[in-house]
Amino acid sequence: MTVIQEPGKPLGTVRGGTFPPRNPNFSGREDMLAELRRSLTTPDRATVIPHLLHGSGGVGKTQLAAEYAYRYADYYDLIWWIRAEERSVMLRSLAELGRRLDVPQPTAHEQIVAWQATVTLTEAGRRWLLIFDNVDAFADLAGLMPLSGGHVILTGRTQTWPDSWKTIEVDVFEPTESRPLLQQRELVLDDAPEPPRPRPSAEATVPPRRATTIAEQRRKPPTTLGLEPPIEVWVSYKWGGHAEVVVNRLEQAMIKHGLLLRRDKSEMRYRDSISEFKRRLSNGKLVILVLDDAYLRSDHCMSELLGLSEHRDFRKRVFPILLKDAKIFTPEAILGYAQHWRREYEDLDMLMGTVPQDALDGIRDDLKLYGRIVKRITVVLDHLRDMNASAVGGADSEEDFAILIQSIREQHASKQRRRPAQPPLS
């Protein structure tokens, strides 16, 4: 197994993934290579800024990325080349990188191992370069790029990309760039002997097998290479404060036990739809609720909670963690939250009366949400306070997490056996 050298020792760059051979006839593109190098090495960058080489097919994006990797190899401890047409291929490549880095693997599932590899690179203190070649859908990259510590290059044909990325357009050669390449090829052709004519064979009469398109490959059911997919668990919480500290620790515990935690900060990219994320979370089969006072006063959090409560098996889906200031154990406390949302509804309704009605389309949705909360909050909180959450306390210890994870595993197993759904909340 290849091991990355310690900093300060002579560099022997580790190359891996589907690394292409170097093109001995590479020529031109010097300005682009210099621009790419200059931009990647801009100092004082706390986070990774992906650099996208974009352009139409066949203009040399992959060759440019490969030449950069070979030319500047001595500046990196690790260079890893990743075919990026499909997420499943990227996961396999990053999982192999995780094994190369000796990342602890409590599970053999590629998605978790791949994520651990990106975390290891972020924290490794090494100089690394990841190249995602031929990116087809940027959504497939979610959670697969380290946050800091190295460089990321992507190639693709797309004309749209996140605003935070750096881009270099790769176009056809300029005449001054193409002349040396043509001269090289002319010399090679002049010196090369005439190739022998191939004899016809029986195979020549067999029509070639049609290559499947990327779209056709995506329609095929995904393979798990004989492995069971990890248990997917969603988490609903209010950003900031102790709740986020709990979720960060919970995420590490989930990885240790081979579970996959889906949370907003890993599932959502810049400019993604918040409402679409809330819809996905509300349809989650296993959802942890980290409840505190701020959660119960947040319209986003309450929207997620109401969406979950509309499922017939609500009590089977949710796993509450009650922080100290989540006051839901007395009728007075529950009614206090109901009064809060009643005031929010009335205040917004009054303000809406001061604005022209044709300017209120989006605001009406907020008013409808507040109305739903007012109608449902006492019922939903009454069900939550009836669920014994004291066994996991405030999820402050490994023992608390172990109890929670065991309960999730048991519920997942029962869903696999297709137990009948529970009656709807009333």
C-alpha positions in Angstrom: 0.0 0.0 0.0 1.3 3.4 -0.9 1.8 5.8 2.0 2.0 9.6 1.7 5.3 11.0 3.0 5.5 13.1 6.1 5.8 16.8 5.4 9.5 17.9 5.1 10.6 14.6 3.5 11.5 14.3 -0.2 8.4 14.2 -2.3 7.4 11.1 -4.1 4.0 12.1 -5.3 1.3 9.5 -5.0 -0.8 9.3 -8.1 -4.0 7.3 -8.2 -7.5 6.8 -9.5 -8.0 6.5 -13.2 -4.9 8.6 -14.0 -4.3 9.1 -17.7 -0.9 8.7 -19.2 1.0 11.9 -20.1 0.6 13.1 -23.7 4.2 13.4 -25.1 2.9 15.6 -27.9 1.2 18.1 -25.6 1.7 21.7 -26.9 0.2 25.1 -26.5 -2.1 26.2 -23.7 0.8 27.7 -21.8 -1.2 30.8 -20.8 -4.0 28.6 -19.5 -1.6 26.5 -17.5 0.0 29.6 -16.0 -3.4 31.1 -15.2 -4.6 27.8 -13.6 -1.5 27.5 -11.4 -1.6 31.2 -10.4 -5.3 31.0 -9.4 -4.9 27.7 -7.5 -1.9 29.0 -5.5 -3.5 32.3 -4.5 -2.5 32.7 -0.8 -4.8 33.2 2.2 -7.6 30.9 1.0 -9.2 29.3 4.0 -11.4 27.0 1.9 -11.1 25.0 -1.3 -12.2 26.9 -4.4 -13.0 24.4 -7.2 -11.5 25.4 -10.6 -13.6 24.4 -13.6 -12.1 23.9 -17.1 -15.1 24.2 -19.3 -15.7 24.0 -23.0 -17.2 21.9 -25.8 -16.3 18.3 -26.4 -12.9 17.5 -27.9 -11.1 20.8 -27.2 -8.6 19.4 -24.7 -10.0 20.0 -21.2 -8.8 16.6 -20.0 -5.4 16.9 -21.6 -5.0 20.3 -20.0 -5.9 19.0 -16.5 -3.5 16.0 -17.0 -0.6 18.2 -18.2 -1.1 20.4 -15.1 -1.0 17.3 -12.9 2.2 16.0 -14.4 3.9 19.4 -14.7 3.3 20.4 -11.1 3.4 16.9 -9.5 6.4 17.8 -7.3 4.2 20.4 -5.5 1.8 17.8 -4.2 2.0 14.8 -1.9 -1.1 13.2 -3.5 -2.9 13.6 -6.9 -6.1 11.6 -7.4 -7.9 11.4 -10.7 -11.7 10.8 -10.6 -14.0 10.0 -13.5 -17.0 12.2 -12.8 -19.7 11.1 -15.3 -21.7 9.4 -12.5 -21.8 9.7 -8.8 -21.5 6.0 -8.3 -18.1 6.0 -10.2 -16.9 9.0 -8.1 -17.9 7.2 -4.8 -15.9 4.1 -5.9 -12.8 6.2 -6.7 -13.0 8.1 -3.4 -13.6 4.9 -1.4 -10.4 3.5 -3.0 -8.6 6.7 -2.0 -9.9 6.2 1.6 -8.4 2.7 1.6 -5.1 4.1 0.2 -5.1 6.6 3.1 -5.7 3.9 5.7 -8.9 5.6 6.7 -10.7 3.6 9.5 -13.6 1.8 7.9 -16.4 0.7 10.3 -18.5 0.0 7.2 -17.7 -1.2 3.7 -20.3 1.0 2.1 -18.7 3.3 -0.4 -20.6 6.5 0.4 -19.4 6.6 4.0 -15.8 5.6 3.2 -15.7 8.3 0.4 -16.9 10.9 2.8 -14.3 9.8 5.4 -11.6 10.2 2.7 -12.6 13.8 2.1 -12.6 14.5 5.8 -9.1 12.9 6.1 -7.8 15.1 3.3 -9.2 18.2 5.0 -7.4 17.4 8.2 -4.3 15.7 6.9 -2.0 18.7 6.6 -0.7 17.3 3.2 -0.6 18.9 -0.2 -3.2 17.2 -2.4 -4.9 17.7 -5.8 -8.2 16.1 -6.8 -9.2 16.1 -10.4 -12.9 15.4 -11.3 -12.9 14.7 -15.0 -15.9 15.2 -17.2 -18.4 16.4 -14.6 -22.0 15.8 -16.0 -24.1 17.0 -13.0 -22.8 19.3 -10.3 -25.5 17.9 -7.9 -23.6 14.6 -8.0 -20.6 16.3 -6.3 -22.5 17.1 -3.1 -20.4 16.1 -0.1 -17.5 14.7 -2.2 -15.1 17.6 -2.2 -12.9 18.4 0.9 -13.5 21.7 2.5 -9.9 22.9 2.9 -6.2 21.9 2.6 -5.7 21.4 -1.1 -6.8 22.0 -4.7 -9.7 20.7 -6.8 -9.8 20.9 -10.6 -12.9 19.9 -12.6 -13.5 19.5 -16.3 -16.9 19.6 -18.0 -19.0 20.9 -20.9 -21.4 22.8 -18.7 -22.1 26.5 -19.2 -23.5 27.0 -15.6 -21.7 26.6 -12.3 -21.8 27.9 -8.7 -20.8 31.6 -8.4 -18.0 30.8 -6.0 -16.1 28.6 -8.5 -13.2 29.8 -10.6 -13.5 29.0 -14.3 -11.3 28.8 -17.3 -12.9 28.5 -20.8 -11.0 26.0 -23.0 -11.6 26.7 -26.7 -10.1 25.4 -30.0 -6.5 26.1 -30.6 -5.4 29.5 -31.8 -3.4 29.3 -35.1 -0.2 30.0 -33.2 -0.9 27.1 -30.9 -1.9 24.6 -33.6 1.1 25.1 -35.8 3.7 23.4 -33.5 1.3 20.5 -32.9 0.7 20.0 -36.7 4.5 20.1 -37.3 5.0 17.4 -34.7 2.4 15.2 -36.3 3.8 15.8 -39.8 7.2 14.7 -38.6 5.8 11.5 -37.0 3.8 10.7 -40.2 6.8 11.2 -42.5 9.0 8.8 -40.4 6.4 6.2 -39.8 6.3 3.0 -42.0 3.2 2.3 -43.9 1.0 0.0 -41.7 0.1 -3.5 -43.1 -3.3 -3.9 -44.5 -5.5 -6.0 -42.1 -6.8 -9.3 -43.4 -10.6 -9.6 -43.4 -11.9 -12.0 -40.7 -15.1 -13.5 -39.6 -15.4 -10.9 -36.8 -15.5 -8.1 -39.5 -19.0 -9.3 -40.5 -20.3 -9.0 -36.9 -21.9 -5.6 -36.4 -20.3 -3.6 -33.5 -22.1 -3.5 -30.2 -23.8 -0.2 -29.7 -22.3 1.8 -26.8 -24.8 2.7 -24.1 -25.3 6.4 -23.5 -24.9 8.0 -20.1 -28.7 8.5 -19.9 -29.2 4.8 -20.5 -26.7 3.8 -17.9 -28.5 6.0 -15.3 -31.8 4.2 -16.0 -30.1 1.0 -14.8 -30.7 0.1 -11.2 -27.6 1.1 -9.1 -25.3 -1.7 -7.9 -24.1 -2.0 -4.4 -21.5 -4.6 -5.2 -23.2 -7.1 -2.9 -23.2 -4.6 0.1 -26.2 -3.5 2.0 -26.8 0.2 1.7 -26.2 2.2 5.0 -29.2 3.1 7.1 -30.1 6.7 6.2 -31.1 9.0 9.0 -32.3 12.6 8.6 -31.9 15.2 11.3 -34.1 18.3 11.9 -32.6 21.0 14.2 -32.2 24.7 14.6 -28.9 26.2 13.5 -26.6 27.6 16.1 -26.4 27.1 19.8 -26.1 23.8 21.6 -28.4 22.0 19.1 -25.8 22.3 16.4 -23.0 21.1 18.7 -25.2 18.0 19.5 -25.7 17.4 15.7 -22.0 17.7 15.0 -21.2 15.1 17.6 -24.1 12.9 16.5 -22.7 12.9 12.9 -19.4 11.6 14.1 -21.1 8.9 16.1 -23.2 7.9 13.1 -20.1 7.5 10.9 -18.5 5.4 13.6 -21.4 3.0 13.7 -21.8 2.9 9.9 -25.0 5.0 9.6 -25.4 7.8 7.1 -26.7 11.1 8.6 -28.4 13.4 6.2 -28.4 17.1 7.3 -28.8 20.4 5.7 -25.2 21.4 5.6 -24.1 18.3 3.7 -27.2 17.8 1.6 -27.6 21.4 0.4 -25.3 23.4 -1.8 -25.2 27.1 -2.3 -28.5 28.4 -3.9 -30.2 25.0 -3.5 -33.9 25.1 -2.8 -34.7 25.2 1.0 -38.3 24.1 0.4 -37.1 21.1 -1.6 -34.8 20.0 1.2 -37.6 20.4 3.8 -39.8 18.3 1.6 -37.2 15.5 1.4 -36.6 15.6 5.2 -40.4 15.5 5.9 -40.6 12.3 3.8 -37.6 10.7 5.6 -38.3 7.2 7.1 -36.0 7.8 10.1 -35.7 11.4 11.4 -34.0 12.7 14.6 -35.6 15.8 16.1 -33.3 17.9 18.2 -35.8 20.0 20.0 -35.1 23.2 21.9 -36.9 26.5 22.5 -35.4 28.0 19.3 -36.6 25.1 17.2 -40.2 25.4 18.4 -40.1 29.2 17.5 -38.6 28.7 14.0 -40.9 28.6 11.0 -38.4 26.5 9.0 -38.1 23.9 11.8 -41.9 23.8 12.4 -42.5 23.4 8.7 -40.3 20.2 8.8 -42.1 19.0 12.0 -45.6 19.5 10.5 -44.6 17.8 7.3 -43.4 14.7 9.3 -46.6 14.8 11.5 -48.8 14.3 8.4 -47.5 10.7 7.9 -49.6 8.0 9.5 -46.6 6.5 11.1 -45.2 9.7 12.6 -44.4 8.2 16.0 -42.4 5.4 14.3 -40.4 7.8 12.1 -39.2 10.3 14.7 -36.5 10.0 17.4 -36.7 13.1 19.7 -33.8 14.6 21.6 -35.1 17.1 24.1 -32.7 19.8 25.1 -33.1 21.5 28.4 -35.1 24.5 27.2 -37.6 22.5 25.2 -40.6 23.1 27.4 -43.3 20.7 26.2 -44.1 18.7 29.3 -46.9 20.8 30.7 -50.1 22.0 29.1 -49.2 25.6 30.1 -45.9 25.3 28.2 -47.5 23.8 25.1 -50.1 26.5 25.1 -47.4 29.1 25.4 -46.0 28.0 22.1 -49.5 28.0 20.6 -49.9 31.6 21.8 -46.6 32.6 20.3 -47.6 31.3 16.8 -51.1 32.9 17.2 -49.3 36.3 17.7 -47.0 35.6 14.7 -50.1 34.9 12.5 -52.0 38.0 13.6 -49.0 40.3 13.3 -48.2 39.1 9.8 -51.9 39.2 8.8 -52.1 42.8 10.0 -48.9 43.8 8.1 -50.3 42.2 4.9 -53.3 44.5 5.1 -50.9 47.5 4.6 -49.5 46.2 1.3 -51.1 45.9 -2.1 -52.6 42.4 -2.5 -50.9 41.7 -5.8 -47.5 41.9 -4.0 -48.3 39.2 -1.4 -48.0 35.9 -3.4 -45.0 34.5 -1.5 -46.0 36.1 1.9 -49.4 34.3 1.7 -47.6 31.0 1.9 -46.0 32.2 5.1 -49.3 33.1 6.5 -50.8 29.7 5.6 -47.8 28.0 7.3 -48.4 30.1 10.5 -52.1 29.1 10.4 -51.2 25.4 10.1 -48.8 25.7 13.0 -51.5 27.3 15.2 -53.9 24.5 14.3 -51.5 21.6 14.8 -48.9 22.5 17.3 -50.7 21.4 20.4 -51.5 18.0 18.9 -48.0 17.4 17.6 -46.3 18.5 20.9 -48.7 16.4 22.9 -47.6 13.3 20.9 -43.9 14.2 21.4 -44.2 14.7 25.1 -45.9 11.3 25.3 -42.8 9.6 23.8 -40.2 8.7 26.4 -37.1 10.6 25.4 -35.4 10.6 28.8 -33.3 7.5 27.9 -31.1 9.6 25.6 -31.2 12.8 27.7 -29.7 15.7 25.8 -27.4 13.3 23.8 -24.4 14.5 25.8 -22.5 11.1 26.0 -21.5 8.1 24.0 -24.0 6.1 26.0 -26.8 8.4 24.9 -25.8 8.1 21.3 -25.5 4.3 21.6 -29.1 4.1 22.9 -30.4 6.3 20.1 -28.5 4.4 17.4 -29.8 1.0 18.7 -33.4 2.3 18.6 -32.9 3.5 15.0 -31.5 0.1 14.0 -34.5 -1.7 15.6 -37.0 0.6 13.9 -35.2 0.2 10.5 -35.3 -3.6 10.9 -39.1 -3.4 11.7 -39.7 -1.3 8.6 -37.8 -3.9 6.6 -40.3 -6.5 7.8 -43.2 -4.2 6.6 -45.1 -3.7 9.8 -48.5 -2.1 9.3 -48.6 1.7 9.6 -49.8 3.4 12.7 -53.1 5.3 12.7 -52.9 9.0 11.8 -52.5 11.7 14.4 -55.8 13.0 15.6 
